[in-house]
Amino acid sequence: MEFLSTLLAGVQAWYDERSPLVVAMSFSLLLVAALVAWVIQRHLKKEFSRRLEAGGIPEYRSTLLKLGLRLVFPITTLLAVVAGRLVLQQFGYSTPVLDLLAKLLIALAVIRTIVYALRVGIVQGPMLKAWEQVISSSIWIFVALHLLGLLEPLMQALDSLAINFGETRISSLLVIKVIVLSALYVLVALWVAGLADKRLRLSRHLDPSMKVALSKITKVLLLTVAILAALTEAGLDLAALTVFGGALGVGLGFGLQKIVSNFISGFILLGDRSIKPGDVISVGDQYGWVRELRARYIVVRNRDGVETLIPNENLVTTDVINWSY
């Protein structure tokens, strides 16, 4: 309630300091500019989809066009806001509302560019594409609250909602910090891991199994560092996680035993190089070519084109015939 009272008082004071006519004109201009930008973006999106279905667009041009589609709305709206700001200034009106809107639109364009660049560097997938919009919007809301001067009151209100577990204090602000920072750091870690994986695949001095092993080790290390850095940056005492670590150890011993066994077996296979992509193997009644080595299983394709997922633990604990060894 205290935060809402502060917010309403700040909005009222902000409105009283400005001319109602200028405020109304500014928001009217923003509404028209946003509508025009939405129409332009929709038209360009249809045109781009048509050209993409027709084919013939190089990958780098497709990437640039997708980035352009993400920037059409903020850039077009920004141009209209800047034009309206110049017109109002010519008539002697102050434009604090349009100045603030210009900053918000510039921030939106920059954030969308950075987040899209990070996503392009990671393996493509529908999950990452869906989370791109969520991450961009969350960062922009944070920046908007900071520019509006509402971030500090909001943080104080969230920090007041806390629960104490002994000497450990967990507040709503701490939970939000952990979630946001973990998402950002994990995204950066996946981006760096994707770049490292591409460089390893181009190496001529490493065999396929060593490339896969180094790629997986790099990814696991980067994700671990990202999570620990996010927890530390959020202000969470890592010593307080000892109880959780003990519970996790018990869970690994009972419920996740097979998963951990398959994960470790995968690194054993990569380390001894007994099986690598392209080998022809027989495991039980399964016979075929090894297509991929994954963290939990390998992919084997038989002569009919059927792909079978074989857990890594089976390859370590049972008899395997490697016809290519």
N, C-alpha and C positions, 0 to 999 in steps of 0.2 A: 504493500500500500504506500509505503514511503517513497518508493521509486516512481510509482504512478503519479503521486502528488507532485514530486519534483519535475517529472516529465511534463505534466499539464501546465505547471507554473512556468517552465522554460518555454513551452510553445506559446503561451499567452504573452509572456514578455517579449519574445521574438516577434510576434505579430504586431504588438503595440508599437514597436520601434520602427515599423515599416509602413509605407503607404498601402492601404488596402487595395487601391487601384493598381499599383505596380505589382503587388502580390498576385492579384487576379489575372493581370495580363501575362505575368511570367508563367503561371501554371496553365493558362490557356494555350500559350505558345508551346509549352512542353507537351501538352496533350495532342496538339496538331502535329508537332514534329514526330512524336512517338507513333502516331497513326500512319503518317507518311512513310516513316522508316520501316514499320511492320509490313506495309504493302510492298515496298521495294524489296525487302528481304524475302517475302513470300514469292514474288515474281522471279527473283534470281535463283531461289532454291528450286523452283520448278524447272527453270531453264538448265540449271546445272545437273539435275537428276536426269533430264532428257539426254543431255550430252554424255553423261556417264553411262547410261544404258546403251547408247549408240557405240561406245568404245572409242578407242583411238586417242585417249588423253593420257599423256605420260604420268608416272606416279608422282613426280615432284610437282607438276602443275595441278594434279588432283589435290595434293596436300595443301598447296597455296590457295586453291579455290575454296576448300573447306574452311580454311582459316579466314578467308575473306567473308564467307557467309556468317561466321561468328562475329565479325566486326562491322557488318553492315548496319545493324541497329544502333550500336553506340556511336559510331562515327557519323552516320547520317543525322541522328538526333543532336549530336554535338555541333555539327555545322549549322543546323537551324537555331540552336540556342545561342551560338556565337553571333549569328546574323541578327537575331532579335536583341541581343545585348548591345550591339553597335547602334541599332536603330533607337533603342530607348535612351542610350547615352547621348545621342545627337539632340534629343529633346530635353536634356537636362535631368533625366531620371537616374537615380542610383539603381544598380542591378545586383544586390547581394544574393537574391534568390537564384538568378541565372549564373552568377559566379559559382555558387555552391553546386548547382546542377552540372556545370561544366566539369568541375573537379570529380564529381561522382561518375560522369560518363567516361572521362579519361581513365579513371581507376578501373571501371568495368572493362574497357578495351584492353588495358594492360594485363589485367587478371585473366581474361579469356585467352589472350595470346600465350601467356606463360603456362597456364594449365593445359592448353591444347598441345603446346610444344612438348611438355612432359609426357602427355598421353601418347603422342606419336612415337616417342622413343621407347615405349613399352610394347610388349606383344599385344596386338589388337584383340579385342573381344567385346561382346555386348555389355558385360558388367562394367568394364572401364569406361565405355562410352556413356553409360547411364550415370556413373558416378562423376563424370567430368562436369556435368551441369550442377550437381549438388555441391561439389567442391568449389566451383567458381562462384556460385550464389552465396555460399557460406562466407568465403573470404570477402566478397564485395559487401555483404551486410556488416561484417566487422569493420571494414574501412568506412562505410557510410555512418555507422554509429560514432566512430572516432571523429569524423569531420563535423558531425552534428553536435558534438560535445556530450553525447549521451552514453558513451562507453564507460566512463568512470562510475557514474551512478548505477548503471546496470551491473557492473562488476561488483560493486559494494553490496547491491541487493542479492546477487547470487551467492556471494561469499557469506552472507548472513544465514543462508539456508544450509546448515551443516549438521553432521552427526559425528559424535565422538565415540571412538572405539579405543578405550584406554587412553593412551597418550597420543593416539593418531586421530587427527581431525580431517574428515572428508566432507567437503562442501560441494554444492552444485557447480560453483565456479571451477573447482579442481577437476571434477568429472568432465566438464565441457573442455577444459584445457587439454586433458589427456586424450580425449577423442579427437579433437581438432589437430593437435600436434602429431598424434600417431598417424592420422590419415595423411597429413602433409609429408611427414618424414618417410612413411612407407612408400608413398608415391615417388618421392625423390630416389629412394633406395631401389625401387623397381626400375626406374628410368636408368640409373647408373648400371644396374645389373643387366638390363637389356643392351646397353652399349657395350659392356664387357663381353656379353654372349656373342654379339655380332663380330667383335674383334677376334674372339677365339675361333669362331667358325671360319674366318678368313686365314687363320694361321696355317702355314704349310709344314711346320716343324712338330706339330702335335698330332698324335693319332686320334681317331674319333672318340674312343672311350675317355682319353685324358681331357679332351675338349669338354665333354659332357660333365666329367667330374669337377673340373675347375669352374665351370659355369654354375653348377649346383652349389659348390662350396662358397663361391663368391656371393651368390644370391642369399644363402642362409646367413652368412656373416653380416651382409649389409642390412638385412631385415632385423637381425638381432640388435645391431648397433642402433638402428633407427628406433626401435621400440624402447630401448634403454635410454636413448637420448631424449625421446619424447617424455618419458616418465620423469626424468631428471629435470628437464626444462619446465615441466608443468609444476614442479615443486613437490612431487611425491617422494616421500622418504622410502628408498628402496629396502631399507631394513624392515619396514613394515610389511613387506611382501614375503617374509620368511614363512609365515603361517600358510599363505597361499601356495608358496613353493612346496611346502611339505604336503599339502593336500593334493597338489598337482602330481607329486611323486607317487603318492598312493594311487591316484587315478591311472598313472602310466603303468603301475605294477599290475593293476586289475583290468581296467576297461580298454586301455590303449596299448596293450602289450603287443598285439599283432601288428598294429600300425607302426610302432617304433621298430619292431623287428624287421618289417619290410623296408623301412627307411634306412636302417643301418646296413641291411643286406645289400641295398642298392649301392652304397658307398664301397662295400667290400668288392662287389662285382666290378665297379669302376677302377678300384685300386689294383686288383690282381690282373685286370685286362683279360679275363677268361672269356668274356662275352662282350662283343661290341656291335654297333649297327652294321648290318650287311652280312653277319654270320648266318649260316644255316644250322639250325639246332633241332634236337628232338627232346621233348620233355613229356614223359609219359606217352600218351597217344597224340600229342601235339607235335607237328612237324612244319617248319616253315622258316622264313627269313626274318631276322630281327630288324624291325623298322625303327624303334625308338627305345631309349633307356630313360625311364621316368623315375621319380623319387620313390614311388611305391610299387611299380610294376614295369614290365617290359611289354612291348607290342610286337607280336609275332604274326606275320601274314603267311597263310598257306598257299598252295598252288591254285586254289579256287578263288583267291582274293579275299578270303575271310580273315579278319584280324582278331586275334585272341589276346586278352590281357592276362599275363601270368605274373602272380605276385613274386617279388624278388626273393622272399624267404624260400619259396619252392626251389629256386635255382641254386640256393646255397645248401639246403638240407636234403635234396633228392638227387638221384642220378640224372645227369644231363649229357647228351651226346652233342658235341659241337663239331659238325662235319667240316668246318672251316678252320679249326684250331690248328 
